[in-house]
Amino acid sequence: MSWALARPEKPAADLRSALIEPGIGEAIYDLACRIYPICRSITGPGVRETLGALGLHLPLEVREVPTGTAAFDWTIPPEWAIRGAYVRNVTGEKVVDFADNNLHVVGYSRPVRTVLPLAELKRHIHTLPEQPDLIPYRTAYYSEQWGFCMTHRQLEALSDGLYEVVVDTSLDSGSLSYGEYLHQGETDEEFLFSAHICHPSLANDNCSGLALLAVLAERLSRLRTRYSYRFLFAPGTIGAIAWLAANEAGVERIRHGLVVSCLGDGGGPTYKKSRRGNTAIDHVMTHVLRHAANEPKILDFFPYGYDERQYCSPGFNLPVGLLQRSQFGTFPEYHTSADDLNFIRPEHLGDSYRMIAAAIEVVERDWLPLNVAPKCEPQLGRRGLYEAVGGGSDGPVRSMAFLWILNLADGAHSLLDIAERADLPFAVMADAAALLRERGLLVRNGNGDAHKTVGQEPATASAEPFAALANRGPAAGDWRVD
Ligand code: ZN
């Protein structure tokens, strides 16, 4: 494999500044606002329109999977389109109208034109009695149903009598659409990012995830990276299943993966581990979240949630976790009309983005350092490293990082391992290690298997003088053997 020889065009430390620009949270929020009004479902024009909006930020490939195509145990359903829907009382007043809110119609409602008494109409109406001012979000993808969602107050205001019901939808042979973008890195090993694109007018779940990934992809596309980064914008469940069915042969390239949703609210952060529970991404995200927040939630895998269910199904068992702020289902706005553009904030979107950028920095910059002067402490002053520590406020942290790295750089501990032991952010360690290497105190462990590390710095020096140390190889029981 040639990747250990590859050298990024820019110094790796520049990755951080290239990815994280001022105003990044606002940029994500603006894009979320652009796609929020579109009525999406698992198929149909709303998904394509959303992919079109995201495609203004990155060269997105839009794929169409025809109705009836088999995907493992599933079949691509008929394509759903909606032109309008309402319920009108005897005076001609519309008591509920899809034109007012996309959530008013149950997703995948079959077409209907009829007149019904209130008692019968009520069987097709969904409300939230506990949250009487909110409209619930409901779907009926795989059943022949129709229905309306409204506030409980709206329902209570309906008087007895007949109602005219019009659901102007179609369910025809068509296709399921998803969008995909691959940023090619120095290697074919991939970091997969996946977000569901099927929810109508819900901001946190999941305009936040779609917008964040599009902005991230746009920035990554200008950089040279070691990993390749794949971005997938697919309808929940059936989209991920269709993608896996079409790409089964290539999934072994996926070294790390994150499903993202609900990235714009003020809660969390929450990370749900991959099914394996000890993969590199699990360690990376645990580290990143612990340094990004006071009380992050780190959850073991469970088989419900978003598309990590498909990536982590036993036949794939991929190293894919789920990143959220508040966990789905735990906040009162979840799957209601209150999950709107006021519920997500640019500062929270920016925070989520910075966590993901930090994770990318770990996988791009982690390597196995070897101390070339391991007998007693090396003399730092002679190498200008006391000056480097300097009198700045980060001086003590820097010098602590030097001490930890020099002590644990035995060729068996990665920088992430050392950052964990020292309880310091990875970025501090990576910058300190870069300086130590520049001053000739560290080399890359030439013996370690690059593919067992999270990432690997390009080789610039031989580990020959300390071959005995290097021969120890990766630490026994190391999580990276996954
Ligand atoms: Zn949802």
Boltz pocket constraint, residues with backbone or C-beta under 6 A from the ligand:
constraints:
  - pocket:
      binder: B
      contacts: [[A, 199], [A, 205], [A, 335]]
      max_distance: 6.0
